[in-house]
Amino acid sequence: MKLSHLKQIITYLKNFTKISAIHRVSDTIIKIAFDKRDDIYFNMTRSNSSIFKCEEYPRSKVYNAPFDVILAKRFNRSNILDISLLNDDKIIRIKTSMASAYKEEITYLQLEFTGKYTNIIILDAQNIVLEALRHVDLFSSFREVRVGQKLLDVPNAPFVAKEYPLENVEEFLQEVYAKEQNSKLENLKKQKISFLSKKLKKLQKLYDKLESQERLEEEAKEFEHLGNLVLSNVQNIKPYSRELVLHDYDGSTLEVKIDKEYPTPFMISEMFFAKSKKSKQRAKHLHIEEESLRSKIEHIKLFIHTVSVAKDVAKIELLFPKRVQNKKIKVDDSIETFWIEGYKVQLGKNERGNISLLQKARAKDIWLHMKERPSCHVIITTDKQNLPEKIIKAAARLCVEFTTTAEDKFLVDYTPRREVTIQSGANVLYNKYKTIEVDTRS
């Protein structure tokens, strides 16, 4: 952020008198709702900080760290007493008060756009640190940022900043968002599509390597025949032989090489019978493996399309949530999991995933499915009776995007899981439901 731009933004912010609400929407971005009408976002990424405005920036999750608890407690529904640049530097300081029946509590929200030391610091009236987005020790900087310690001021910059006049601050903040998002969006799309394409290539390779059912059945017969021949030629087979000469039933002679030495002919026979059984089993269940790989390939293709048509970075972040590694939790690879503003949303990649979702969902969870047509099943995990409509809309869009690449208007039904009756497999009946429209053209 340029100092000149911050000065002009401060003048714009001075028009507001209250902070209605404040919270993090991502690890490094906070949203401040001023006077119940203006939402402004402060991106506190190190060396790439900014301030922007947009229609809506979805929360990647609900944060409950000590920083977020203090942030909400000290600034939600607070009065703004003053907004200024500290020491005429790239540090916005917002002085607020929380009026109560007993006393007026003064708190400072300090937004520091200072390169690698970019930070959000919450201070009391005596300049004591209450919390911070990033804690800084004396080994990392001359200026310690630690809870309970008094915060030192940043020395004045040893230069005079150039002036960059803005015609309209609000338009500038919207342009910042548009430029940042477009650049970040394109980079993220390339990165994620490359990642998904590699997964698709591996799955396609596995699919292409699948043997035919006819070949496996023929192989099973060959191994069974060899097992029987070994039993018929026991007297001619020496222990630990790796080259066998077997007389077939039609009088012909077969020369067979085996990979391992066996002490008795009967063990050689058992080895052939075991291979025959394995080939029979593979032939019998080949359609299951084929269907599993085919459904995974189709899911990845839909995933790639969904990424390619994403309109903003928030959608990419929603599609690729940070994974919490826990070896005790077994991951079901037939289910895709997303997080929308703290709500867990799962969808089935195939019939097995759809069945698993239906079986594991709780009564109050919300189930979604495209109206009167085959689609993936989606479950929103929730205990709330009144689920925010934007969560339902986002989940319904995922239901459509992971079912079809067509651009059109689609209807998605949703209802609590308790209203859904399983008929067979993933086929269900449901009566009480609501319907929401998803337009993939926009």
C-alpha positions as CSV (number, residue, x, y, z in Angstrom):
1,M,0.0,0.0,0.0
2,K,1.2,3.5,-0.9
3,L,1.3,6.0,1.9
4,S,-0.5,8.6,-0.3
5,H,-3.3,6.1,-0.9
6,L,-3.6,5.4,2.8
7,K,-3.9,9.1,3.6
8,Q,-6.8,9.4,1.2
9,I,-8.4,6.2,2.5
10,I,-8.2,7.6,6.1
11,T,-10.2,10.7,4.9
12,Y,-12.8,8.4,3.5
13,L,-13.0,6.2,6.6
14,K,-13.5,9.3,8.8
15,N,-17.1,9.5,7.4
16,F,-18.0,6.4,9.5
17,T,-19.0,6.5,13.2
18,K,-19.4,2.9,14.2
19,I,-18.0,-0.6,13.6
20,S,-21.1,-2.8,13.4
21,A,-19.2,-6.1,13.0
22,I,-15.7,-7.4,12.4
23,H,-14.2,-10.8,11.7
24,R,-11.7,-12.7,9.7
25,V,-12.8,-14.1,6.4
26,S,-9.5,-15.9,5.7
27,D,-6.2,-16.4,7.5
28,T,-5.0,-12.9,6.7
29,I,-8.1,-10.9,5.6
30,I,-10.5,-9.2,8.0
31,K,-13.9,-7.7,7.2
32,I,-15.0,-4.6,8.9
33,A,-18.7,-3.5,8.5
34,F,-18.9,0.2,9.1
35,D,-22.2,1.8,10.0
36,K,-24.1,-1.3,9.0
37,R,-23.8,-0.5,5.3
38,D,-20.2,-0.4,4.2
39,D,-18.1,-3.6,4.2
40,I,-14.3,-3.0,3.8
41,Y,-11.7,-5.8,3.7
42,F,-8.2,-5.4,5.0
43,N,-5.8,-7.9,3.4
44,M,-2.9,-8.2,5.8
45,T,-0.7,-10.6,3.8
46,R,3.0,-9.9,4.4
47,S,4.6,-7.8,1.7
48,N,1.4,-7.8,-0.3
49,S,-1.2,-6.0,1.9
50,S,-4.1,-4.1,0.6
51,I,-7.5,-2.6,1.3
52,F,-10.5,-3.4,-0.9
53,K,-14.2,-3.5,-1.3
54,C,-16.4,-6.1,-3.0
55,E,-19.9,-7.4,-3.0
56,E,-19.2,-10.4,-0.9
57,Y,-16.1,-12.3,0.2
58,P,-17.2,-15.7,1.6
59,R,-15.6,-16.8,4.9
60,S,-13.3,-19.8,4.4
61,K,-14.1,-20.8,8.0
62,V,-15.2,-19.4,11.4
63,Y,-12.1,-18.4,13.4
64,N,-12.1,-18.9,17.2
65,A,-8.4,-18.1,18.1
66,P,-7.8,-15.8,21.0
67,F,-7.1,-13.0,18.5
68,D,-10.6,-13.5,17.0
69,V,-12.3,-13.6,20.4
70,I,-10.7,-10.3,21.5
71,L,-11.4,-8.8,18.1
72,A,-15.1,-9.5,18.3
73,K,-15.4,-8.6,22.0
74,R,-13.7,-5.2,21.7
75,F,-15.0,-4.0,18.3
76,N,-18.3,-5.5,17.5
77,R,-20.9,-2.7,17.8
78,S,-18.3,-0.2,18.9
79,N,-18.2,3.6,18.4
80,I,-15.4,5.1,16.4
81,L,-13.7,8.0,18.3
82,D,-10.9,8.7,15.8
83,I,-9.2,7.2,12.7
84,S,-5.7,8.4,11.9
85,L,-2.3,7.4,10.5
86,L,0.1,6.8,13.4
87,N,3.2,9.1,13.1
88,D,2.2,9.8,9.5
89,D,3.3,6.3,8.5
90,K,1.6,3.3,6.9
91,I,-0.2,2.4,10.1
92,I,-4.0,2.9,10.5
93,R,-5.0,3.4,14.1
94,I,-8.8,3.2,14.9
95,K,-9.7,4.5,18.3
96,T,-13.0,3.0,19.6
97,S,-15.1,2.8,22.7
98,M,-17.6,0.3,24.1
99,A,-20.2,2.2,26.1
100,S,-21.5,0.2,29.0
101,A,-23.4,0.8,32.2
102,Y,-20.2,1.0,34.2
103,K,-17.5,2.6,32.1
104,E,-16.3,3.6,28.7
105,E,-13.7,1.1,27.4
106,I,-11.1,2.5,25.0
107,T,-9.5,0.1,22.5
108,Y,-7.2,0.7,19.6
109,L,-7.3,-1.3,16.4
110,Q,-3.9,-0.9,14.7
111,L,-3.6,-2.0,11.1
112,E,0.1,-2.0,10.1
113,F,0.9,-2.1,6.3
114,T,4.6,-2.3,6.9
115,G,6.0,-4.9,4.5
116,K,7.2,-8.0,6.1
117,Y,6.0,-6.8,9.5
118,T,2.4,-6.3,8.3
119,N,0.2,-7.0,11.3
120,I,-3.1,-6.3,13.1
121,I,-2.6,-5.4,16.7
122,I,-5.3,-4.8,19.4
123,L,-4.2,-2.3,22.1
124,D,-5.8,-1.0,25.3
125,A,-5.8,2.7,26.3
126,Q,-2.3,2.3,27.8
127,N,-0.8,0.9,24.5
128,I,-0.6,-2.6,26.0
129,V,-1.0,-5.4,23.5
130,L,-4.2,-7.3,24.1
131,E,-3.8,-9.6,21.0
132,A,-2.3,-9.6,17.6
133,L,-2.7,-11.4,14.3
134,R,1.1,-12.1,14.4
135,H,3.1,-12.3,17.6
136,V,6.7,-11.0,17.1
137,D,9.6,-11.8,19.4
138,L,12.8,-9.8,19.9
139,F,14.8,-12.3,17.8
140,S,12.7,-11.4,14.8
141,S,12.4,-7.7,15.2
142,F,13.6,-4.8,17.4
143,R,9.9,-4.2,18.2
144,E,8.3,-7.0,20.3
145,V,4.6,-7.7,19.7
146,R,3.5,-9.8,22.7
147,V,0.4,-10.0,24.8
148,G,0.7,-7.9,28.0
149,Q,3.7,-5.9,26.7
150,K,3.6,-2.2,25.9
151,L,4.0,-1.6,22.1
152,L,6.8,0.6,20.9
153,D,6.1,3.0,18.0
154,V,7.6,2.4,14.6
155,P,10.4,5.0,13.7
156,N,9.4,7.5,11.1
157,A,10.2,6.7,7.5
158,P,13.4,8.4,6.4
159,F,11.9,9.7,3.2
160,V,9.1,11.9,1.9
161,A,6.5,9.9,0.1
162,K,5.2,10.9,-3.3
163,E,1.6,11.9,-3.8
164,Y,-0.8,9.8,-5.9
165,P,-4.2,11.5,-6.0
166,L,-7.3,9.3,-6.2
167,E,-10.4,10.6,-8.0
168,N,-12.7,8.3,-6.1
169,V,-11.6,6.3,-3.1
170,E,-14.5,3.9,-3.2
171,E,-13.9,3.1,-6.9
172,F,-10.2,2.7,-6.1
173,L,-10.9,0.1,-3.4
174,Q,-13.1,-1.9,-5.8
175,E,-10.5,-1.7,-8.5
176,V,-7.9,-3.0,-6.0
177,Y,-10.0,-6.1,-5.4
178,A,-10.7,-6.7,-9.1
179,K,-7.0,-6.4,-10.1
180,E,-5.8,-8.6,-7.2
181,Q,-8.4,-11.2,-7.7
182,N,-8.0,-11.5,-11.5
183,S,-4.2,-12.0,-11.1
184,K,-4.5,-14.4,-8.2
185,L,-7.4,-16.2,-9.8
186,E,-5.6,-17.0,-13.0
187,N,-2.5,-18.2,-11.1
188,L,-4.6,-20.4,-8.8
189,K,-6.5,-21.8,-11.8
190,K,-3.3,-22.8,-13.6
191,Q,-1.9,-24.4,-10.4
192,K,-5.1,-26.3,-9.4
193,I,-5.9,-27.5,-12.9
194,S,-2.3,-28.7,-13.3
195,F,-2.7,-30.6,-10.0
196,L,-6.0,-32.1,-11.0
197,S,-4.8,-33.0,-14.5
198,K,-2.0,-35.1,-13.0
199,K,-4.5,-37.0,-10.9
200,L,-6.7,-37.5,-14.0
201,K,-3.7,-38.8,-16.0
202,K,-2.9,-41.3,-13.3
203,L,-6.5,-42.5,-13.1
204,Q,-6.7,-42.8,-16.9
205,K,-3.5,-44.8,-17.0
206,L,-4.9,-47.2,-14.5
207,Y,-8.1,-47.5,-16.5
208,D,-6.3,-48.1,-19.7
209,K,-4.3,-50.9,-18.1
210,L,-7.3,-52.9,-17.0
211,E,-7.5,-56.3,-18.5
212,S,-10.6,-57.5,-20.3
213,Q,-13.0,-59.8,-18.6
214,E,-12.5,-62.4,-21.4
215,R,-8.8,-62.4,-21.0
216,L,-9.0,-62.9,-17.2
217,E,-11.4,-65.8,-17.6
218,E,-9.1,-67.4,-20.2
219,E,-6.2,-66.9,-17.9
220,A,-8.1,-68.6,-15.0
221,K,-8.8,-71.6,-17.2
222,E,-5.1,-71.8,-18.2
223,F,-3.9,-71.8,-14.6
224,E,-6.5,-74.3,-13.5
225,H,-5.4,-76.6,-16.4
226,L,-1.8,-76.3,-15.4
227,G,-2.7,-77.1,-11.8
228,N,-4.5,-80.3,-12.9
229,L,-1.6,-81.2,-15.2
230,V,0.9,-80.9,-12.3
231,L,-1.2,-83.4,-10.3
232,S,-1.3,-85.8,-13.3
233,N,2.5,-85.6,-13.7
234,V,3.5,-85.8,-10.0
235,Q,5.9,-88.8,-10.7
236,N,7.8,-86.8,-13.3
237,I,8.4,-83.6,-11.2
238,K,11.5,-83.4,-9.0
239,P,11.4,-81.3,-5.8
240,Y,12.6,-77.7,-6.2
241,S,12.3,-77.8,-10.0
242,R,11.8,-74.5,-11.8
243,E,11.4,-76.0,-15.2
244,L,8.5,-78.5,-15.6
245,V,7.9,-80.9,-18.4
246,L,4.2,-81.8,-18.4
247,H,2.3,-84.4,-20.5
248,D,-1.0,-83.0,-21.6
249,Y,-4.2,-85.1,-21.9
250,D,-4.0,-85.0,-25.7
251,G,-0.5,-86.6,-25.7
252,S,1.4,-83.3,-26.3
253,T,4.2,-82.1,-24.1
254,L,4.3,-78.7,-22.3
255,E,7.4,-77.0,-21.0
256,V,6.5,-74.6,-18.1
257,K,8.9,-72.3,-16.2
258,I,7.9,-71.1,-12.7
259,D,9.3,-68.2,-10.8
260,K,9.8,-69.9,-7.4
261,E,11.1,-73.3,-6.2
262,Y,8.7,-75.5,-4.4
263,P,9.6,-78.6,-2.3
264,T,6.7,-80.7,-3.6
265,P,4.6,-80.9,-6.8
266,F,1.5,-80.5,-4.8
267,M,2.6,-77.0,-3.7
268,I,3.2,-76.1,-7.3
269,S,-0.3,-77.3,-8.1
270,E,-1.8,-75.2,-5.3
271,M,0.1,-72.2,-6.6
272,F,-1.6,-72.6,-10.1
273,F,-5.0,-73.1,-8.5
274,A,-4.5,-70.0,-6.3
275,K,-3.6,-68.0,-9.5
276,S,-6.7,-69.4,-11.2
277,K,-8.9,-68.4,-8.3
278,K,-7.5,-64.9,-8.3
279,S,-8.0,-64.4,-12.0
280,K,-11.6,-65.6,-11.6
281,Q,-12.3,-63.2,-8.8
282,R,-10.7,-60.3,-10.8
283,A,-12.9,-61.2,-13.8
284,K,-16.0,-61.4,-11.6
285,H,-15.4,-58.0,-10.0
286,L,-13.8,-56.2,-12.9
287,H,-17.0,-54.2,-13.6
288,I,-16.8,-52.8,-10.1
289,E,-13.2,-51.6,-10.6
290,E,-14.1,-50.3,-14.0
291,E,-17.0,-48.3,-12.7
292,S,-15.0,-47.0,-9.7
293,L,-12.2,-45.7,-12.0
294,R,-14.7,-44.4,-14.6
295,S,-16.6,-42.4,-11.9
296,K,-13.4,-41.0,-10.4
297,I,-12.3,-39.9,-13.9
298,E,-15.6,-38.2,-14.5
299,H,-15.5,-36.5,-11.1
300,I,-12.0,-35.1,-11.8
301,K,-13.2,-33.8,-15.2
302,L,-16.1,-32.1,-13.6
303,F,-13.7,-30.7,-10.9
304,I,-11.4,-29.3,-13.6
305,H,-14.4,-27.7,-15.3
306,T,-15.6,-26.2,-12.0
307,V,-12.2,-24.7,-11.4
308,S,-11.9,-23.3,-14.9
309,V,-15.2,-21.4,-14.7
310,A,-14.7,-20.1,-11.1
311,K,-15.3,-16.4,-11.0
312,D,-13.3,-15.5,-7.9
313,V,-10.5,-16.7,-5.6
314,A,-12.9,-17.4,-2.8
315,K,-14.5,-20.2,-4.9
316,I,-11.1,-21.8,-5.5
317,E,-10.3,-21.6,-1.8
318,L,-13.7,-23.2,-1.1
319,L,-12.9,-26.0,-3.6
320,F,-9.5,-26.7,-2.1
321,P,-9.8,-26.5,1.7
322,K,-6.8,-26.9,3.8
323,R,-6.6,-30.6,4.9
324,V,-6.1,-31.4,8.6
325,Q,-4.0,-34.5,8.7
326,N,-5.2,-37.0,11.3
327,K,-4.1,-40.6,10.9
328,K,-6.9,-41.8,13.2
329,I,-9.6,-40.5,10.8
330,K,-10.1,-42.7,7.8
331,V,-10.7,-40.7,4.6
332,D,-13.4,-42.0,2.3
333,D,-12.1,-41.5,-1.3
334,S,-15.7,-41.7,-2.7
335,I,-16.7,-38.5,-0.9
336,E,-15.5,-34.9,-1.6
337,T,-15.5,-32.5,1.4
338,F,-15.7,-28.7,1.3
339,W,-16.1,-26.0,3.9
340,I,-18.4,-23.0,3.3
341,E,-18.1,-20.4,6.0
342,G,-17.5,-23.1,8.7
343,Y,-20.2,-25.5,7.4
344,K,-19.1,-28.9,6.3
345,V,-20.4,-29.7,2.9
346,Q,-19.9,-33.2,1.4
347,L,-20.8,-34.7,-2.0
348,G,-20.7,-38.2,-3.4
349,K,-18.2,-38.8,-6.2
350,N,-20.1,-41.9,-7.3
351,E,-22.9,-44.2,-6.2
352,R,-20.8,-45.6,-3.4
353,G,-20.1,-42.1,-2.1
354,N,-23.8,-41.2,-2.4
355,I,-24.8,-44.3,-0.4
356,S,-22.2,-43.6,2.2
357,L,-23.4,-40.0,2.6
358,L,-27.0,-41.1,3.1
359,Q,-26.0,-43.7,5.6
360,K,-23.8,-41.4,7.7
361,A,-25.8,-38.2,7.6
362,R,-27.7,-37.2,10.8
363,A,-31.4,-36.4,10.9
364,K,-31.0,-32.6,11.0
365,D,-28.4,-32.5,8.2
366,I,-29.5,-30.9,5.0
367,W,-29.7,-33.2,1.9
368,L,-29.6,-31.7,-1.6
369,H,-30.2,-33.3,-5.1
370,M,-31.0,-32.0,-8.5
371,K,-34.7,-32.0,-9.3
372,E,-36.0,-35.0,-11.3
373,R,-32.7,-36.0,-12.8
374,P,-29.6,-38.1,-11.7
375,S,-27.0,-36.1,-9.8
376,C,-24.6,-36.4,-7.0
377,H,-26.0,-36.3,-3.4
378,V,-24.9,-33.4,-1.2
379,I,-25.0,-33.2,2.6
380,I,-24.6,-30.1,4.7
381,T,-23.7,-31.0,8.3
382,T,-25.6,-28.8,10.6
383,D,-27.6,-28.7,13.9
384,K,-29.2,-25.3,13.0
385,Q,-32.9,-25.1,12.1
386,N,-32.5,-22.0,10.1
387,L,-29.5,-22.5,7.8
388,P,-28.3,-19.3,6.1
389,E,-29.6,-19.2,2.5
390,K,-26.2,-18.4,1.0
391,I,-24.9,-21.7,2.4
392,I,-27.7,-23.6,0.8
393,K,-27.1,-21.7,-2.5
394,A,-23.4,-22.5,-2.4
395,A,-24.0,-26.2,-1.7
396,A,-26.7,-26.4,-4.4
397,R,-24.3,-24.9,-6.9
398,L,-21.7,-27.5,-6.0
399,C,-24.4,-30.2,-6.6
400,V,-24.9,-28.9,-10.1
401,E,-21.3,-28.2,-11.0
402,F,-20.2,-31.8,-10.0
403,T,-23.1,-33.3,-12.0
404,T,-23.0,-31.4,-15.3
405,T,-20.8,-28.9,-17.3
406,A,-23.9,-27.5,-19.1
407,E,-24.5,-23.7,-18.7
408,D,-28.2,-23.3,-17.9
409,K,-30.8,-22.9,-15.2
410,F,-31.2,-25.9,-12.9
411,L,-33.4,-26.7,-9.9
412,V,-32.1,-28.3,-6.8
413,D,-34.3,-29.8,-4.1
414,Y,-33.2,-29.8,-0.4
415,T,-34.7,-31.1,2.8
416,P,-33.5,-32.4,6.2
417,R,-32.0,-35.9,6.0
418,R,-34.8,-37.3,8.1
419,E,-37.3,-36.6,5.3
420,V,-35.3,-38.8,2.8
421,T,-36.2,-42.5,2.6
422,I,-33.7,-44.9,0.9
423,Q,-35.3,-47.3,-1.5
424,S,-32.3,-49.2,-2.9
425,G,-28.7,-48.1,-3.3
426,A,-28.7,-44.4,-3.8
427,N,-32.3,-44.2,-5.0
428,V,-34.5,-42.3,-2.5
429,L,-38.0,-40.9,-2.0
430,Y,-38.7,-37.6,-0.3
431,N,-41.9,-35.5,0.2
432,K,-41.3,-32.4,2.3
433,Y,-38.7,-30.3,0.5
434,K,-37.9,-26.8,-0.9
435,T,-36.4,-26.0,-4.2
436,I,-33.7,-23.5,-5.1
437,E,-32.6,-22.3,-8.6
438,V,-29.0,-22.4,-9.8
439,D,-27.9,-20.5,-12.9
440,T,-24.5,-21.7,-14.1
441,R,-24.5,-19.1,-16.8
442,S,-23.6,-16.5,-14.2
